[in-house]
Structures are given as structure tokens and as C-alpha cells.
């Protein structure tokens, strides 16, 4: 399978997007980058596929590209059932303990049906984490309305993120797996997921100079990532994570403390 920006994916865009439009699918141009900011555009066909709006009909075609087609309403419902089962299983056990047959059994479908919609386990769970975090933006925006400053709003986003992963630690461990995936479809989906998080942080900085937003978001996200990794491996407590995030936001929005020369 070619990468998300080349090969058969780009060549097949015209036919695929026409079929999708006939099926009532809105073709939208997603933008991908490692940090969530706009860079190289992803093919709309690849975006439709990675959003799960098409099914794989000929995965093992020899000498030609796999065939995809838009999903019908019953197929979308079946896909959602599979995703729901995947999310539920990850809440119960770690990613490495889940097999595709477990997802199929939980969803009440054949294993082949799971692979028809999700050609790999990593692709399935990239979609699953998107579904798991689907209401995050809504919750964050609701909480940020009561915050009185950009610093308070950014801290609210960071704290909500920590609470979410604290409640569902297996999903945080999943992010570390997807960060290193070699599956092009899973990588594309996860890039969109992380990009959405960067955009959420940027959106709450309503009073900050546009020239500073990207730097603030990059620093906050980097610190969050380091702290969550240390928490996940047992090096620090979640209380320490919250305390260090609060200190980070204070430093980002306030003048740093100066060393007292008399203490040298």
C-alpha cells in the first residue's frame, strides 16, 4: 500500500470521490503534519478512507490497488459496532492482549468482517482512539467558558487530558504505540487525532498574540507528553503531573523569576 500522499491513493481520487459524493459523503481536505499545524495536504480520497467512510472490498488483489467503496447506512452501523467493541475491550485490557477475533466476538461479527472495514489492528485502534476522544472538544469548550484567561483555559485543557488518560490508562499507552506505527492508514488517522488536540489548545488562546500561539502550544504539549510518559512508567504521581503543568503554564504566561545575585 502506498503512503498517504502518493501511489494508487492519489491516482484513484477522482473515481473514489465521485462515488463518495453519490453516496452522500462530504469530501473534505484534511491537512496533516506532525504537530497539528497545516503543511502538506492529504488526498481527499485517503481522508475518506481514513475516516472510515469506505470499506475494503478486495484487500488481497494481486498486482493492483485494493478496492474501496463508500459505506451504506447498515454498513456504517456495523462499523460503529465494531469500533464500540474495540473501545470497550481496550478499557478492559491492554492493547497487546487484544486480538482481532476478540473484537469480532464482542461486536457479534465474523473476523473477516472486521478486516473488511479495518485492514489491520493498528488501523482499527487508530480509529478507536478517535472515537474515544470524540467528545473531548465539546467538554473542553464547555469547561473553558468559565475560565477567565488564556492561561486558565490552557491549563483546563491540559488537566482534562490528564484526567482522561488517568481514567483510561490503556488509551494513553495506545498513543505511544500509534506514535511509532508503520501502518500508513493508522499513521494518517493518528496524525489527524494529534492535530485536532493541537488545534483545541490553540483555539482556547483567544487573547494571545497569534505570533506566540504556536510556541506556547508546542511547549505545553511537549511538557504534557514528558509528564504523561513519566506517570505511565511509575516515575511520578498524577498529582505531580498536575502540579508541573500548572507551573509550566505560569511560566508561559508570566515573567520568569530572576535569580537573586545575593544567593550566588
C-alpha positions as CSV (number, residue, x, y, z in Angstrom):
1,X,0.0,0.0,0.0
2,X,1.4,3.4,-0.9
3,X,1.9,6.2,1.5
4,X,-0.9,8.7,2.2
5,X,0.2,11.3,-0.3
6,X,1.2,9.1,-3.3
7,X,0.8,6.0,-5.3
8,X,-2.6,4.5,-6.1
9,X,-4.2,6.6,-3.4
10,X,-3.7,9.9,-5.3
11,X,-4.4,8.3,-8.7
12,X,-7.7,6.9,-7.5
13,X,-9.0,10.1,-6.0
14,X,-11.3,11.2,-8.9
15,X,-13.2,7.9,-9.1
16,X,-13.4,7.4,-5.4
17,X,-14.5,10.9,-4.6
18,X,-17.3,10.7,-7.2
19,X,-18.6,7.5,-5.7
20,X,-18.5,9.1,-2.3
21,X,-20.4,12.2,-3.4
22,X,-23.1,10.0,-4.9
23,X,-23.4,8.2,-1.6
24,X,-23.9,11.5,0.2
25,X,-20.4,11.6,1.7
26,X,-18.9,15.1,2.1
27,X,-15.3,15.1,0.7
28,X,-13.2,17.4,2.8
29,X,-9.5,18.2,2.6
30,X,-7.7,17.2,5.8
31,X,-4.3,18.7,6.5
32,X,-1.6,16.7,8.1
33,X,1.6,17.4,10.0
34,X,3.4,16.0,12.9
35,X,2.5,18.9,15.2
36,X,-1.1,19.6,14.1
37,X,-0.4,22.8,12.1
38,X,-1.0,23.0,8.4
39,X,1.5,21.6,6.0
40,X,1.2,19.1,3.1
41,X,-2.4,18.3,2.2
42,X,-3.7,14.7,2.3
43,X,-5.6,13.4,-0.7
44,X,-9.3,13.7,-0.1
45,X,-9.7,10.1,-1.2
46,X,-7.3,9.0,1.5
47,X,-9.1,11.2,4.0
48,X,-12.5,9.5,3.2
49,X,-10.8,6.1,3.6
50,X,-9.1,7.0,6.9
51,X,-12.3,8.5,8.3
52,X,-13.9,5.1,7.8
53,X,-16.3,6.1,5.2
54,X,-15.3,3.4,2.7
55,X,-15.0,-0.4,3.0
56,X,-12.2,-2.6,1.7
57,X,-13.7,-5.0,-1.0
58,X,-10.6,-6.6,-2.4
59,X,-7.8,-6.4,0.2
60,X,-5.6,-9.1,-1.4
61,X,-5.8,-8.0,-5.0
62,X,-2.6,-9.2,-6.8
63,X,-0.8,-6.6,-8.9
64,X,-3.3,-3.8,-8.4
65,X,-4.5,-1.5,-5.7
66,X,-7.0,-2.7,-3.1
67,X,-10.6,-1.7,-3.9
68,X,-12.7,0.6,-1.7
69,X,-16.3,1.7,-1.9
70,X,-18.5,4.1,0.2
71,X,-20.4,2.6,3.1
72,X,-24.1,2.2,3.2
73,X,-26.1,3.1,6.3
74,X,-26.2,-0.5,7.6
75,X,-22.5,-0.9,7.0
76,X,-21.8,2.3,8.9
77,X,-23.8,1.0,11.8
78,X,-21.8,-2.3,11.7
79,X,-18.6,-0.4,11.6
80,X,-19.7,1.7,14.6
81,X,-20.5,-1.6,16.5
82,X,-17.0,-2.9,15.8
83,X,-15.4,0.4,16.9
84,X,-17.5,0.3,20.1
85,X,-16.4,-3.2,20.8
86,X,-12.8,-2.2,20.3
87,X,-13.1,0.7,22.7
88,X,-14.8,-1.4,25.3
89,X,-12.1,-4.1,25.1
90,X,-9.3,-1.5,25.5
91,X,-11.0,-0.2,28.6
92,X,-10.9,-3.8,30.0
93,X,-7.4,-4.9,29.0
94,X,-4.1,-3.7,27.4
95,X,-3.7,-3.4,23.6
96,X,-1.3,-6.3,23.4
97,X,-3.8,-8.6,25.0
98,X,-6.5,-7.9,22.3
99,X,-6.7,-9.8,19.1
100,X,-9.0,-9.1,16.1
101,X,-11.0,-12.2,16.9
102,X,-11.8,-10.8,20.3
103,X,-13.1,-7.6,18.7
104,X,-15.2,-9.7,16.3
105,X,-16.7,-11.8,19.1
106,X,-17.6,-8.7,21.1
107,X,-19.2,-7.0,18.1
108,X,-21.0,-10.1,17.0
109,X,-19.5,-10.3,13.6
110,X,-17.1,-12.6,11.7
111,X,-13.3,-11.9,11.9
112,X,-13.4,-11.4,8.1
113,X,-16.0,-8.6,8.6
114,X,-13.7,-6.7,11.0
115,X,-10.8,-6.9,8.4
116,X,-13.2,-5.7,5.7
117,X,-13.6,-2.4,7.5
118,X,-10.2,-2.3,9.3
119,X,-7.3,-4.0,7.4
120,X,-5.1,-4.0,10.4
121,X,-5.3,-3.9,14.2
122,X,-3.4,-0.6,14.3
123,X,-5.7,0.9,11.8
124,X,-8.7,-0.2,13.9
125,X,-7.3,1.2,17.1
126,X,-6.3,4.4,15.5
127,X,-10.0,4.8,14.6
128,X,-11.0,3.6,18.1
129,X,-9.0,6.3,19.8
130,X,-10.5,9.0,17.6
131,X,-13.9,7.7,18.6
132,X,-12.9,7.6,22.3
133,X,-11.8,11.2,22.2
134,X,-14.7,12.4,20.1
135,X,-16.4,14.4,22.9
136,X,-13.2,15.8,24.3
137,X,-13.5,19.1,22.3
138,X,-17.1,19.6,23.5
139,X,-16.2,19.0,27.1
140,X,-13.1,21.3,26.9
141,X,-15.0,24.1,25.3
142,X,-17.7,23.9,28.0
143,X,-15.1,24.0,30.8
144,X,-13.1,26.8,29.2
145,X,-16.1,29.1,29.1
146,X,-15.8,29.6,32.9
147,X,-12.1,30.2,32.7
148,X,-11.1,33.9,32.8
149,X,-7.8,33.9,31.0
150,X,-5.9,32.1,28.3
151,X,-3.6,30.6,31.0
152,X,-6.6,29.2,32.8
153,X,-8.2,27.9,29.6
154,X,-5.0,26.2,28.5
155,X,-4.5,24.7,32.0
156,X,-8.1,23.4,31.8
157,X,-7.3,21.6,28.5
158,X,-4.2,20.0,29.9
159,X,-5.8,18.9,33.2
160,X,-8.8,17.5,31.3
161,X,-6.3,15.5,29.1
162,X,-4.6,14.1,32.2
163,X,-7.9,13.1,33.8
164,X,-9.0,11.4,30.6
165,X,-5.8,9.3,30.5
166,X,-5.9,8.7,34.2
167,X,-9.4,7.3,33.9
168,X,-8.4,5.2,30.8
169,X,-4.7,4.5,31.0
170,X,-4.7,1.9,28.3
171,X,-5.6,4.6,25.8
172,X,-2.6,6.6,26.8
173,X,-0.4,3.5,26.2
174,X,-2.1,3.1,22.8
175,X,-0.9,6.6,21.8
176,X,2.7,5.6,22.4
177,X,2.2,2.6,20.1
178,X,0.5,4.6,17.4
179,X,3.2,7.2,17.5
180,X,5.6,4.6,16.2
181,X,3.3,2.8,13.8
182,X,4.5,1.9,10.3
183,X,0.9,1.4,9.1
184,X,0.2,4.3,6.7
185,X,-3.5,4.3,7.3
186,X,-3.1,4.2,11.1
187,X,-0.5,6.9,10.9
188,X,-2.7,9.2,8.9
189,X,-5.6,8.8,11.4
190,X,-3.4,9.3,14.4
191,X,-1.8,12.3,12.9
192,X,-5.3,13.8,12.5
193,X,-6.1,12.9,16.1
194,X,-3.0,14.6,17.5
195,X,-3.5,17.6,15.1
196,X,-7.0,18.0,16.5
197,X,-5.6,18.2,20.0
198,X,-3.1,20.9,19.0
199,X,-6.0,22.8,17.4
200,X,-8.1,22.6,20.6
201,X,-5.2,24.1,22.6
202,X,-4.7,26.8,20.0
203,X,-8.5,27.6,20.0
204,X,-8.6,28.4,23.7
205,X,-5.8,31.1,23.4
206,X,-8.2,33.8,22.4
207,X,-6.3,36.7,23.9
208,X,-2.8,35.6,22.9
209,X,-0.8,37.2,20.1
210,X,-1.0,34.9,17.0
211,X,2.8,35.0,16.8
212,X,3.1,33.3,20.2
213,X,0.3,30.7,20.0
214,X,2.3,28.0,18.1
215,X,5.2,28.3,20.5
216,X,3.0,28.1,23.6
217,X,1.1,25.1,22.3
218,X,4.3,23.3,21.3
219,X,5.9,23.8,24.7
220,X,2.7,22.9,26.6
221,X,2.2,19.7,24.5
222,X,5.9,18.7,24.9
223,X,5.8,19.1,28.7
224,X,2.5,17.2,28.8
225,X,3.9,14.4,26.8
226,X,7.0,14.1,29.0
227,X,5.0,14.2,32.2
228,X,2.5,11.6,31.0
229,X,5.3,9.2,30.0
230,X,6.9,9.5,33.4
231,X,3.5,8.9,35.1
232,X,2.8,5.9,32.8
233,X,6.1,4.2,33.8
234,X,5.5,5.0,37.5
235,X,8.2,7.6,38.0
236,X,5.8,10.4,39.2
237,X,2.3,10.6,40.6
238,X,-0.6,12.2,38.8
239,X,-0.6,14.9,41.4
240,X,2.9,15.7,40.4
241,X,1.8,15.8,36.7
242,X,-0.9,18.4,37.6
243,X,1.5,20.5,39.7
244,X,4.2,20.6,37.0
245,X,1.6,21.5,34.3
246,X,0.4,24.4,36.4
247,X,3.9,25.6,36.9
248,X,4.6,25.3,33.1
249,X,1.5,27.4,32.3
250,X,2.6,30.0,34.9
251,X,6.0,30.3,33.2
252,X,4.5,30.6,29.7
253,X,2.2,33.4,30.7
254,X,4.2,35.3,33.3
255,X,7.6,36.9,33.7
256,X,10.1,34.2,34.9
257,X,11.6,34.6,38.3
258,X,15.0,36.1,38.3
259,X,17.9,34.7,40.3
260,X,18.8,36.8,43.3
261,X,22.5,37.8,42.9
262,X,22.9,37.6,46.6
263,X,22.2,33.9,46.5
264,X,25.2,33.2,44.3
